[in-house]
Amino acid sequence: MKRPGAAFALALVSSILSPILVFIELSALFFAGMVTYEPTNSLVVKASSIAVVVLIGLLALALPLIAITTGRRARAASRSMATGGSGLATAALVIGVIVTAGVLVAQVYFVLMVFGSCSLDGC
C-alpha cells in the first residue's frame, strides 16, 4: 500500500462505522436473547440469531483491524521510499488502535452481560 491517505480514510470510516455496529450488535444481542428464550423457536432459528450477533461483532472488529494493517503497510512503504505521508499512516494506526480497543472493551462487556456478570446498570 503506497497511499497513506487511503489508510487514513479507512481509519476514519472505521471510527464512524464501528460504534454504530457495536450499537446494532447490542440491539441484536437483546433480540437474540428473546429468540433463544422462546421455547417454540427451533434450534436453527436460535443458532441463526446468535450467529448474526457474532457476525456483527466480527465486522465491527474487522474494520479497525484492516485500518491498522493498511496503516502499517503505508507507513513502511512511505519510510522505505522516503516519499512522505508517514504522518497520515501513523494517524491511521493511532485511530485504528483506539477504535479496536473500544470495540474490544465493548465485546468483553457484552460477553459478561451474556453470562450474567454485568448488566446495563454496570458490573
Summary of the structure (lengths in Angstrom):
residues: 123
radius of gyration: 18.3
end to end distance: 42.5
largest distance: 63.7
contacts: 378
relative contact order: 0.19
helix: 83%
strand: 2%
